């Protein structure tokens, strides 16, 4: 079956523009996570979805970052008024519900802010 | 808070050499422990996991044992191949009410030469 799919794979944009990153999780996976991978900070948790609700948004770095999930499936991470420090690889993962379920990752979106 | 510390890389080995990548953690409670691998240009793949003390996770010739007394989860492989060249991430799950936010180490790059 298909794995986690993310699009676009690469995104280059100018500082101050808004960007949307998309994640298609594995079918049937209720849990969805966004992480950010950057050179200075390593891999950081951003937000967790259970179904369409986000009970844990503790990792979002500022109010410029938001995310939504619809139909218990596709999720979109939106970054408004992008800054150069937002440049990173944004990774999405999905899993079955449960504390120790392994997370399955997509290939990520490499975001570059000029 | 929770944290994971990995040995810094790159680790450079010749084919068929023995591999150890050290990982230690700090956590409250009893987390699950994971090793993920990231091949160039790809997302993270789960390599192995252990959910309780003294468990040994294994996959593709790699092994790691959950050592609660030393808070460690070192990755080992008896004979590495060129195809094992990748970045390896140690991670723990921070179980919260039925879901698991992953806390990652900074990653260790492994380079295997023929």
HADDOCK unambig.tbl for C-alpha pairs under 7 A between the chains (distance, minus, plus):
assign (segid A and resid 42 and name CA) (segid B and resid 106 and name CA) 5.10 0.50 0.50
assign (segid A and resid 43 and name CA) (segid B and resid 104 and name CA) 6.10 0.50 0.50
assign (segid A and resid 97 and name CA) (segid B and resid 98 and name CA) 6.92 0.50 0.50
assign (segid A and resid 97 and name CA) (segid B and resid 99 and name CA) 6.54 0.50 0.50
assign (segid A and resid 98 and name CA) (segid B and resid 98 and name CA) 4.77 0.50 0.50
assign (segid A and resid 98 and name CA) (segid B and resid 99 and name CA) 5.30 0.50 0.50
assign (segid A and resid 99 and name CA) (segid B and resid 95 and name CA) 5.41 0.50 0.50
assign (segid A and resid 99 and name CA) (segid B and resid 98 and name CA) 4.48 0.50 0.50
assign (segid A and resid 99 and name CA) (segid B and resid 99 and name CA) 4.24 0.50 0.50
assign (segid A and resid 99 and name CA) (segid B and resid 100 and name CA) 5.05 0.50 0.50
assign (segid A and resid 100 and name CA) (segid B and resid 32 and name CA) 6.72 0.50 0.50
assign (segid A and resid 100 and name CA) (segid B and resid 100 and name CA) 6.47 0.50 0.50
assign (segid A and resid 104 and name CA) (segid B and resid 45 and name CA) 6.92 0.50 0.50
assign (segid A and resid 105 and name CA) (segid B and resid 43 and name CA) 5.94 0.50 0.50
assign (segid A and resid 105 and name CA) (segid B and resid 44 and name CA) 5.58 0.50 0.50
assign (segid A and resid 105 and name CA) (segid B and resid 45 and name CA) 6.66 0.50 0.50
assign (segid A and resid 106 and name CA) (segid B and resid 43 and name CA) 5.38 0.50 0.50
assign (segid A and resid 107 and name CA) (segid B and resid 42 and name CA) 4.89 0.50 0.50
assign (segid A and resid 107 and name CA) (segid B and resid 43 and name CA) 3.74 0.50 0.50
assign (segid A and resid 108 and name CA) (segid B and resid 43 and name CA) 6.04 0.50 0.50
